[in-house]
């Protein structure tokens, strides 16, 4: 099972849980799909886009469950990045608070790329 990740403001996740649907952050709404990161990409995504103050969560999603709704598109450095056109909070396996380092950078190194066990 391949895991992908969505980093977002904790408040946005609480709102999504209440409605049962996560339609995305501002960048997702602008682009028309929800941006995810692989385990390999998550730390750089966090460093680039999530240094502003505030509580963050990282959502874990089983990429295999998304089937054809998940698209893999070219991203920075030639990597393929996962994106989703059909939002649902039911696809989230886990939501965890993000810890920041002393410079305020979210720490996401070490996320698994596949479920263990």
C-alpha positions as CSV (number, residue, x, y, z in Angstrom):
1,X,0.0,0.0,0.0
2,X,1.4,3.4,-1.1
3,X,0.9,6.3,1.3
4,X,0.6,10.0,0.3
5,X,0.3,13.1,2.4
6,X,-1.6,16.3,2.6
7,X,-0.2,19.1,4.8
8,X,-2.8,21.7,5.8
9,X,-3.9,24.1,8.5
10,X,-5.4,22.4,11.5
11,X,-8.5,24.6,11.3
12,X,-9.1,23.6,7.6
13,X,-9.0,19.9,8.7
14,X,-11.5,20.6,11.5
15,X,-13.8,22.3,9.0
16,X,-13.5,19.3,6.6
17,X,-14.3,16.8,9.4
18,X,-17.4,18.7,10.3
19,X,-18.7,18.8,6.7
20,X,-17.3,15.4,5.7
21,X,-15.6,16.8,2.6
22,X,-12.2,18.4,2.2
23,X,-12.3,20.5,-1.0
24,X,-8.7,21.7,-0.6
25,X,-6.7,24.6,0.5
26,X,-6.6,27.9,-1.4
27,X,-3.9,26.6,-3.8
28,X,-6.0,23.4,-4.4
29,X,-9.1,25.4,-5.2
30,X,-7.1,27.7,-7.5
31,X,-5.6,24.7,-9.4
32,X,-8.8,22.6,-9.4
33,X,-7.4,19.6,-7.6
34,X,-6.0,18.6,-4.2
35,X,-2.2,18.5,-4.1
36,X,-0.6,15.7,-2.2
37,X,3.1,14.8,-1.5
38,X,4.8,11.5,-1.4
39,X,6.8,10.7,1.7
40,X,10.0,11.7,-0.2
41,X,8.4,15.1,-1.2
42,X,6.6,16.1,2.1
43,X,9.5,17.7,3.9
44,X,10.4,20.0,1.0
45,X,6.7,20.8,0.5
46,X,6.5,21.8,4.2
47,X,9.7,23.8,4.0
48,X,8.5,25.7,0.9
49,X,4.9,26.4,1.6
50,X,4.1,26.0,5.4
51,X,6.5,28.1,7.4
52,X,3.9,30.7,8.3
53,X,2.8,30.5,12.0
54,X,-0.1,28.3,12.9
55,X,-1.0,24.8,13.7
56,X,-0.7,22.2,10.9
57,X,-1.7,18.6,10.4
58,X,-0.5,16.0,8.0
59,X,-3.1,13.7,6.6
60,X,-2.1,10.2,5.6
61,X,-4.0,8.7,2.6
62,X,-3.7,5.2,1.0
63,X,-3.0,6.1,-2.6
64,X,-4.1,2.6,-3.8
65,X,-7.7,3.3,-2.5
66,X,-8.0,6.3,-4.8
67,X,-7.7,4.3,-8.0
68,X,-8.2,6.4,-11.2
69,X,-9.1,9.5,-9.3
70,X,-5.5,9.9,-8.3
71,X,-3.3,11.5,-11.0
72,X,0.5,11.6,-11.0
73,X,1.8,14.8,-12.6
74,X,5.3,16.3,-13.1
75,X,6.4,18.4,-10.2
76,X,9.6,20.1,-9.0
77,X,12.8,18.3,-9.9
78,X,11.0,16.0,-12.4
79,X,9.3,14.0,-9.6
80,X,5.8,12.9,-10.1
81,X,3.4,14.4,-7.6
82,X,0.0,12.9,-6.7
83,X,-3.2,15.0,-7.0
84,X,-6.9,14.2,-6.5
85,X,-10.0,15.4,-8.2
86,X,-12.6,13.8,-6.0
87,X,-12.4,15.0,-2.4
88,X,-13.5,13.1,0.7
89,X,-12.5,13.0,4.3
90,X,-13.3,9.2,4.4
91,X,-10.1,8.5,2.5
92,X,-7.9,9.9,5.3
93,X,-6.2,7.1,7.2
94,X,-4.7,9.3,9.9
95,X,-4.4,13.0,10.8
96,X,-1.4,14.0,13.0
97,X,-0.2,17.3,14.4
98,X,2.9,18.7,12.7
99,X,5.8,19.7,14.9
100,X,8.1,22.6,13.9
101,X,11.8,23.0,14.4
102,X,13.4,26.0,16.2
103,X,13.2,28.0,12.9
104,X,9.5,27.3,12.4
105,X,10.0,24.8,9.6
106,X,7.5,21.9,9.8
107,X,9.4,18.6,10.4
108,X,8.1,15.8,8.2
109,X,11.2,13.8,7.4
110,X,10.8,10.1,7.9
111,X,7.2,9.7,6.8
112,X,6.7,6.1,5.5
113,X,6.1,5.6,1.8
114,X,4.2,2.4,2.4
115,X,2.2,0.9,5.3
116,X,4.3,-1.4,7.4
117,X,2.7,-4.5,8.8
